[in-house]
Amino acid sequence: MIEPRFQRRKPAGFSIADIPIGAYAAGAVMVILMVGMWCLSKPSDAKARMAALERQALVIKAAEKTQGDLQTYPLGSVCTEDLGDAFRNRLSASLLNSGVKIEALDVSDDGPTDGIHPLRAYTLTLKASGGYEQAVGALNILAQYQPTVFLDSMHLRNQTSSVDLNVEGRLYCRLKKQG
């Protein structure tokens, strides 16, 4: 028997050639899965959400500079200016967007309130008519309006082809000077 002059020895240590091809495939699948999961974890409207949060943070910072505090008066629940004709016109325009016919809309000053954090109270009286869906739309507008309308009474009467809506409520404003 002929003996070879040299014998090939396995090199000591680790070699990439020693890794089976299945391990490469498993690693590639894991990387693809991680990238896919990362893509799925990002909401599609992330930029819009971030912009909304930044706007909300600016509003909260502005509210912190006004009298009172956010625990006593949640953001948007009270106004910081006098409720004059401009407010009444804005509210009227918003309610007209629901499709109701406004028969009367009055915002009257009730004067200052008593308490630790005094406010100026206003009474809101609304009389409107229209279809049921329009009246519900007007109530939704009132529910989302700022400053918050605190309802004292709400009557919805059926008139065969339409409904009559009567609302009485209060609004509150935090003013620097109350008289």
Buried (B, 14 or more C-beta within 10 A) or exposed (E): EEEEEEEEEEEEEEEEEEEEEEEEEEEEEEEEEEEEEEEEEEEEEEEEEEEEEEEEEEEEEEBEEBEBEEEEBEEEBBBBEEBEEEBBEEBBEBBBEBBBEBEEBEBEEEEBEEEEEBBBBBBBBBBBBBBEEBBBBBBEBBEEBEBBBEBEEEEEEEEEEBBBBBBBBBBBBBBEEEE
